[in-house]
Amino acid sequence: MPVRAQLRRDAHRHAKQRATWIQDRWLAKVQGPPDPRELVQLFDARGRPLGWGLYAPDSKIRVRMLSWDPAPLPTHWLEVRIAAALERRAAMGLLPETDGYREINSEGDGLPGLVVDRYGDQRVAQVTTAAIYERRAAIADALAALDPRPLRFVFPAKAAAREGFAAGHEDHGAPFADRLRWREHQIPLTAPAPPTQKTGAYHDQRENRARVAELVAADGRPLLDLGTHVGGFSLHAAARGIDCVAVDQSETMLAHVRDNAAALRAQSPGCGRIEAVAADIFAPLREAAFDRRFGCVVFDPPKVVQSPRDLPRARKAMGLALREISTRLDTDGLLVVCSCSHHLDGAALDALVADVHPGLRPFERRGASADHPIAPGHTRGEYLRVHLYRV
């Protein structure tokens, strides 16, 4: 039986705004079993039906909306939405040059709490809600029916604690390899199989990496790639003949950078050289590899703002790092600053850079690749900001 949730009288504005998330404090009452396998029907304060959503009895986000239509969802709504998401990706024409991309992007594809990334012959699904966790077998079956390949579910610890399910991972289908392999704009890539960062890599930066490579190829000067992960911006620039210094704190990731650089050299002998360096990108850059000027510096840090209260600390840390980084930027060089923190908006990012180097001005602002759609009104889905600056 569906759960019945009724909005408080003073929370009706959230219905007018078609909110994607319904917080528990917005609800006057909830009736029905505390079972995330059940759908929840949302009503206004007068008892009029508003729509349907996924239920999370143990979360502060009690309802994640699936539809703002009072009509009941079809029985196979889950399978229909998965099929539609995969059809939209097929229509993008990424294959065969790119076989690493996002197949399902949570609210952006009408499936809150489910992210599915393809990596060549494998796929990884990240689950962040109790309702999706309880439907994982049906999700695996739906994906296998459309496009069978080894599937690994990843259940992050923070989401599991928030929503009340078990953290860890779970495989479906054929055995899952310990290394992800895929192509991005014909560049061969590998990364460790999860559990690791997110689903294993970052498809959201794919088109940004290609765009920066296009700009540095026209310039010809070397690239400094801070927060490279498994090669990121460096590999795309090197594919266009640019020498790069790729920096990360993780020796595991740097091993993949070296493997990926070797694979690129085997495929394109004339590519640029990539030097992999272990360093903290928030600390002074004292290694010998940094004792020069670069035509382009990319600063792509991990998420630094978990909540609004983290903003002062994050601004200070990023400001100090950017001040250090700007000293490595050559005359008329390109500075690329990335933020994957929703709470650090574009204006704050521009203000940080202006404070460090008043002469730098943004000339291009970018976000996630098109395979990461954002649901209307879901501002938290607009998490990635990539700003390009020149003097």
Secondary structure, DSSP 8 states (H G I E B T S, - for coil): --EEEEE-GGGHHHHHTT-SEEEGGGEEEEES---TTSEEEEE-TTS-EEEEEEE-TTSSEEEEEEES-SS---TTHHHHHHHHHHHHHHHTT-TTT--EEEEEEGGGGT-TTEEEEEETTEEEEEE-SHHHHHTHHHHHHHHHHHS---EEEEE-HHHHHHHTS--EEEEESS---SEEEEEETTEEEEEE-SSSSTTSS-GGGHHHHHHHHHHHHHH-S-EEEET-TTSHHHHHHHTTT--EEEEES-HHHHHHHHHHHHHHHHH-TT---EEEEE--TTS---SGGGSS-EEEEEE------SSGGGHHHHHHHHHHHHHHHHTTEEEEEEEEEEE--TTS-HHHHHHHHHHH-TT-EEEEEE-S-TTS---TT-GGG---EEEEEE-
